Amino acid sequence: MERIISITGIFLILACDPFVTEFPDSSAPVMFKAANASDTTYVYDSLEIKVVTWNIRFGIGRFPFFGDSCGDSVIADDESVEANMVAIAEAINAMDADIVLLQEVDLESKRTGYLNQVQYLLDNTYLNYGSYASMWEADYIPSDGVGRINTGNAILSKYELTDAERIQLRLRMDQDDLFQYFYLRRNIIKARIPALSQSGKDFFAVNIHATAFATDDTKEQHINKYIEVLGNIDAGGGIFVTGGDLNSVPPGSVTDFCEIDMCVNDDFHTENADPYHKEGSYFENFTGEPDLLVPLYDTYAAAIDTASYNLPEHFTHAPSTSMIDDTTVTMYDRKLDYLFTNGTWDSGSGSTDQSAWELSDHMPVSATFMPVGD
């Protein structure tokens, strides 16, 4: 990511208008509707619904993107992006998802052929409504040919979304001002889903993508803010389904992934290595790890419960380094993606779809939410 910042200072001096979109603490997301949706408003009828969270890696599958692990490429070819987006849409339809929480979705970014991926997925799935909150929006990133970029979180739903809110998460404080200016502005996106009956309770979907590489307490701050947002809904008598890519491992997990994440010619875990650990791969570097998620598990129902979350079949992360010379090394290595509710999941419905390995470096997690009775 540092290469993105390398020559941007020149443009700060020459430009009258800012290159990067900065966001207030709270703002309105961009709203979408499927082109093939009828004029009839689809209102949640308080039946059981299937909820999915999925970091789709901006529709590039296993493309060796330079910002991920050991990649050195930037612009994916249009044919590959289209093929992968077709496969993602087919996977969502096959899951028969009612609410989908997506992370790393591109809108008209150069790296993915300027495709509006939110609108594409709405137009090619059974979903009807969307809400999008950018975490990185810039007119032009000159380094490495990145160019125009707009990527973020989205909530897609079969049912109407209202009162949507983009909640800004704290910026990383371990970066200099210039680097921070051009860096990601992560967020929580929340939307209300009107219901015909839910015992008079408001029903919300909440999506988060927490920081991955901060070396200060930013991840702790992100997760604490997430807990605060959920707590406010709960205290107000609302019901929520929520999840996302928390970039945090479960309690009791292995915390050192440096060797798994190591690229060719990397030097970590040796006497002369500086730093000793690979950025983002040693979770004990983060304040509170691996117990940051304990309050969520203690307070709310998890789709993948405490008896199962550290089992290999529920690992959701499959790094780019898991393929070297077309040889599988480690396909899935840790759990980073989660679903919670202050209501009830259908017992045994929680699932991690590891068959999606070719579509992203994160696997979708799904569960069936049971309605609140009248």
Buried (B, 14 or more C-beta within 10 A) or exposed (E): BEEBBEEBEEBEEEEEEEBBEEBEEEBEBBBBBBEEBEEEEBEBEBEEBBBBBBBBBBBBBBBBBBEBBBBEBBBBEEEBBBEBBEBBBEBBEEBEBBBBBBBBBBBBBBBBBBBBBBBBBBBBBBBBBBBBBBBBBBBBBBBBEBBBBBBBBBBBBBBBBEEBBBBBBBBBEEBEEEBBBBBBBBBBBBBBBBBEEBEEBBBBBBBBBBBBBBBBBBBBBBBBBBBEBBBEBBEEEBBBBBBBBBBBBBBEBEBBBBEBBBBEEBEBBEEEEEEEBBBBBBBEBBBBBBEBBEBBBEEBBBBBBEEBBBEEEBBBBBBBBBBEEEEEEBBBBBBBBBBBBBBBBEEEBBBBBBEBBEBBBBBBBBBBBBBBEE
